[in-house]
Amino acid sequence: MPDENSVVVLKEILNWTRAASFNSVRSLLREALPDVKSRAAFQMLDGTKSMDQVRISCKMSPNGLGALTQKCVAMGLMEIREDKKRVRLFDLDDFGLNTPEDQNNGRANR
């Protein structure tokens, strides 16, 4: 078991890492998820829904969703768990990327 001082130091390191990585992670998310459909699929892949549920809800082909998840795994935005579920590592709401306004602005600012 880690002692209290170690936990405090690890939490501080985590906070600094989050702050330092915010813009680069946001940029990666925008690159990997350029449209409403891909962002909706990514957001749904939180470990609670199956690939079929996500695919049907987002009206994506199996190949399209598979390609999206492979890309996100390769970019470090998603992981594949032992049970073979694809799970996002980031919440788009935390980066302001889950709104139609941002999605339109993201395309205009490229």
Secondary structure, DSSP 8 states (H G I E B T S, - for coil): ---HHHHHHHHHHHHHHHHHHHHHHHHHHHHH--SHHHHHHHHH-SSSS-HHHHHHHHT--HHHHHHHHHHHHHTTSEEE-TTS-EEESS-GGGGT-SSHHHHHHHHHT-
